Amino acid sequence: MLTELRNRGVLDVLIACCDGLTGFGDAIEAVWPQTIVRTCVVHLIRNSIRFTSYKDRRAIVKSLKTIYTAPTVDAAP
């Protein structure tokens, strides 16, 4: 699919936001080597709370919100 996009005229991808699918980031970098591949915030949060107990999820999500809504890296706690 990515090679087909390149063949249709997509010459460069600067940033790709993925869901963490195994190998997808590597496939993007194989087609467009200069691409910066990152996992989207929603999937990072989902993966963070997957290993917590249900009763603690609300507190953890609240703590994570102060981090991902911070305007700069230095402002994040």
C-alpha positions as CSV (number, residue, x, y, z in Angstrom):
1,M,0.0,0.0,0.0
2,L,2.8,2.4,0.9
3,T,4.7,1.7,-2.2
4,E,1.6,2.3,-4.3
5,L,1.2,5.7,-2.7
6,R,4.8,6.5,-3.5
7,N,4.2,5.3,-7.1
8,R,1.1,7.6,-7.4
9,G,3.2,10.6,-6.5
10,V,3.6,10.9,-2.7
11,L,7.3,11.8,-2.8
12,D,7.9,12.5,0.9
13,V,6.2,12.0,4.2
14,L,7.5,14.2,7.0
15,I,5.7,12.9,10.0
16,A,3.5,9.7,10.3
17,C,1.3,9.1,13.3
18,C,0.5,5.4,13.8
19,D,-1.4,3.3,16.2
20,G,1.5,1.1,17.1
21,L,0.8,-1.7,14.7
22,T,3.9,-4.0,14.7
23,G,6.1,-3.3,11.7
24,F,4.0,-0.5,10.2
25,G,6.5,2.2,11.3
26,D,9.4,0.1,9.8
27,A,7.4,-0.2,6.5
28,I,6.9,3.6,6.4
29,E,10.6,4.2,7.0
30,A,11.5,1.7,4.3
31,V,9.5,3.6,1.7
32,W,10.2,7.1,3.0
33,P,13.5,7.0,5.0
34,Q,13.4,10.6,6.3
35,T,10.0,10.1,7.9
36,I,9.5,10.6,11.7
37,V,7.2,7.9,13.0
38,R,5.3,8.5,16.2
39,T,2.5,6.7,18.1
40,C,-0.7,8.8,18.5
41,V,-1.6,10.1,21.9
42,V,-4.8,8.1,22.2
43,H,-3.0,4.9,21.6
44,L,-0.3,5.8,24.1
45,I,-2.9,6.4,26.7
46,R,-4.7,3.2,25.9
47,N,-1.5,1.2,26.2
48,S,-0.6,3.0,29.5
49,I,-3.8,2.1,31.2
50,R,-4.0,-1.4,29.9
51,F,-1.8,-2.7,32.8
52,T,-3.6,-0.8,35.6
53,S,-6.4,-2.0,37.7
54,Y,-9.9,-0.6,36.8
55,K,-10.2,1.3,40.1
56,D,-6.9,3.2,39.5
57,R,-7.6,4.1,35.8
58,R,-9.4,7.4,36.5
59,A,-6.5,8.7,38.6
60,I,-3.9,7.7,36.0
61,V,-5.8,9.2,33.1
62,K,-6.1,12.4,35.1
63,S,-2.3,12.4,35.7
64,L,-1.6,11.7,32.1
65,K,-3.8,14.5,30.9
66,T,-1.5,17.1,32.7
67,I,1.4,15.6,30.7
68,Y,-0.1,15.5,27.2
69,T,-1.8,18.9,27.4
70,A,1.3,20.7,28.6
71,P,2.4,23.4,26.2
72,T,6.1,22.5,26.4
73,V,8.2,19.6,27.6
74,D,9.4,21.7,30.5
75,A,5.9,22.5,31.6
76,A,4.9,18.8,31.9
77,P,5.3,17.5,35.4
